[in-house]
Amino acid sequence: MTTSVVLIGLGATGRAIASSLRRRDDIEIIGAADSNPATAGEDLGTVLDESEHGVTVVASPSELPVADLAVIATTSDLRQVAGTILPLLELGYNVLSICEELGYPWRSHPDIARRLDATAKAHGVTVAGGGANPGVLMDTLPLLLSTLTQRARTVRIRRRTDMSPYSGILPKFGLGLTVADFDDARRRGDVVGHHGFAESIEALATGLGWRLDTIEIGEPTPGKVRASGPICAINHGARGLIDGEAVIDLEIMFALFDPSDDVSAGDEYQIVGDDQTIDLRSDVGFDSFRSTVAAAVNSAAAVVEAPPGLLSMGDLSARAIASKGRRTRLATIH
């Protein structure tokens, strides 16, 4: 069965998702929308630096044709994204968005979560937040690993991730700024670090059956400054607490790595259980950009086939979202 898809948002991540979906033999892209005036009116293939696609990019989602699924890659702010999602649900689209705050919004945005869930169910469609983080790396993956211990006590995750593919959003992390400019930008609220800590922590806690007392999200802080002055690494962390104890402890270093650095990309997971401690380490780390694209593409058909309502990646079966490279056309689209 072929799933018809429309795309909303053709920034760097949106374009990468579009290119990957275009290569799938079980997906047909029939529409695309982007608010950039330079993009609207162009053929989708031209926007992707590929062969013509026969789909003209429109300026508004309201101009899109009816499809099985709408894939949204616009902003991290759920309040803004909800304004795009709700009309789509009412028109009968299933929706997949990489908005971090949609990853598991039941605690962080309860009113929006309830409205999205009720609207999706009323129209018999599914809405899901899907991506690498939130979505997999700090929630679904450790939840799956916890299967190996009968009673998990604590979860600790440390990630060091390369941000070079995200050139357009580096300022929100403070990368490339001087320390003085970073402090000014953070006071103005222009430096926000990672969106999605609260959603990952709550998704993981809920899956483990833990009722958290509170979630603490720290401030992003400079992690490394090269001799020339600009900040090339930012540290940001968050914790989920029960009775004052951090049972979930997450931290990410967002960096522009250089071979001369004394640290490099990598990921470390530790789940302490009653019967054993589970350690998972990667010396190269999970590439956030490629992982987000892959998670969205692999989840596309799964969202259409899922039960109605607001779902997270953890609600989708492992088989449904597993790599589907066999469905990729062998020929490269130029």
C-alpha positions, 0 to 999 in steps of 0.5 A: 500500500502506498501512503500519500504524504504532504510536507509542511516546512522545508528547512534543512531538516524538512528538506532532508526528510522530503528527500528520504521520503521521495526515495521510498517506494511505499510513499508518494509525496503529493504536496508541500508547503513552506512559508519562505517566499523564495520557496513557494511556487517552486517545484519540490524537486528544485527546492531539494536540488533534485530532479523535478517532482511535479509538485509545486510548493505552496505558501500555506497548509490550507492550499495542500491536497488531501493526503493520508499523512501530513509531516510537519518540520517547522518549529519546536514551539508546540503552541505554534505547531498546534495551530497548524495541526488542529485544522489538518486533523479536522480535515482528516489528515494523520499528522507526524511532527518533529516538534520536540514539545509534541514528543510527550506533551501530557505533563508539559502542555496538558491542555494542548495534549487533551485537545489534540487527542480529542480532535484526532479521535473525533476524526479517526486519525492519529497525531504523533511527535516523532524524531530522535530526541525526544522520540527515541534517544532519551525515552524510547531507547532507555525504556526498551533497555529497561526490559533487561532489569526487573526493577529499574532504580535510576536512568542516567544518560550523557550525550555529546552530539555534533551540531554542524548540520543544524547551521540555521538553529545554532544561535538558539543554543548559543554556539558561535557566540562570545561568552559576553554575547551568550550571557546577553542572549540568554538573559533576553531568552534568545538562548534556549538550549534543548527543547524536549527535556520535559517531554523525554523525562515524562515519557520515560517515567510514565513507561517505567511506572514512576510518578515524578514529583518534579522535573528540573531543567537547568540553564544552558551553559558554555562548555568550551571556548576556543582560543579565537573566542566563540563558544563551540560547545554548550551543556544542558541538562535536566532531572526527574525527581522522586522524594528529592532523588534524581531518578532520571538524569539527562545531559547533552553537550551540543558542540561543533567538534574539531579534531583538536578537541579533547572530547568528541561525539559519543553517548552513554546510557546507564540504567541501575536495576535491582538485579543488574546495571545496564550500560550502553556506550557509543564512542561515535554517538547517535547523529542527531540530524540523521537520526531525526530524519530516519525516525520521521521517515521510518515512522511515516507509515506507522502513524497512518496505521496506528490507532486514533489519538495523540501518540508518542514514539513509545506507543508505536511498536518496534516492528512498525518503526524499525528501519525499512531500507528495503522500501527504498528505491535503489536508483538515486534521484538527481 
